[in-house]
């Protein structure tokens, strides 16, 4: 029998099913073989015995904001959190404080800086400035962009601008020629701004005013716009965060019509609810679109169980606590941390609802790799792909972000949650990056990941 460099033993979780007593054989940083121990255990130079624990493909976090606040987190810490959480690849958004990643020069600079800092592998979104339209699309693609991020809502005219439908149409038409996708922040600009002005005028500034000013219908109006632009241009249209069950129904309707539409849930929509959590956390749980009711949360788990959610991400951003504790909900920054908990909270939630763990491997690894056109390299425990693994132990604990020391921020909206699963080791390209509760990979270990283009011109 062939001998391999490394053999990892344990309960193997694949996108297609599970092998209770399984193994993953590794050579040259790649998966070389997968199988059941009962059928014969291969020989290896080094054997890592995790029998009784789960072996998952390392997660791909499809939405990370490492640089939303200057002098805060950066890739040094976002990838530190990722390694501790069983995330082998992060996909970073283009809305850096002080630098919108909207041309090749800025993209290349960010890529070079991230290469010096990253402890796990990383990919980068590009975007456009509304004044430039589609002018820079092809140079950003040539620089290695994983895809493009746009927004139907204008948070900031320079850092996070709204891209009008006409401009987005031109951009999507050009992106479609290369087989890449457009991911879009889905909130109707006119509706949200008008309602926000109304609530502020009434002096309504508590957590309920935030969700009321960004209602479900505003979210779904934007979702339809995004998908219709995709239909007309032939571009793969992706909604980057959907908080409500009807949004997934809309995506399904386009898929049934034969269109390549995809949709993303965020960790906070599946774990938190407005009535149970936002009510006590206030600004700490402010995200856009808002966290919805417990009823909506459970409906999203039903969509996940049915296979209607393409990917799940964190939308991770490490705001300083002073940006999240204002009495006026509208004055707080939007977003929260999550990288260190993405895999374990999803496993925990699935276990509580009797959802097969293979679904978690699908939405956190297999599907993201296909969405980002990196399935030749990432996303599954399959022969020839990078040996990116997460070892998960069933072990109950109460989460405390400060005590964990895995994040730049010492707070989390998930503080105090009881979790039944814990990542005990993470491997990237055949190298352990996290073991014994310590991140051991150094800045610079992470590699830049770029898509395999399917050019149509």
Beta strands, then each sheet from edge to edge (+ up, - down):
strand 1: 3-14
strand 2: 17-27
strand 3: 30-36
strand 4: 43-57
strand 5: 59-65
strand 6: 87-92
strand 7: 95-96
strand 8: 99-100
strand 9: 121-124
strand 10: 148-151
strand 11: 181-185
strand 12: 236-239
strand 13: 261-266
strand 14: 311-313
strand 15: 316-317
strand 16: 389-398
strand 17: 418-428
strand 18: 431-435
strand 19: 438-439
sheet 1: 3+ 2- 1+ 4+ 16- 17+ 18- 19+
sheet 2: 9+ 6+ 5+ 15+
sheet 3: 7+ 8-
sheet 4: 10+ 11+ 12+ 13+ 14+
end
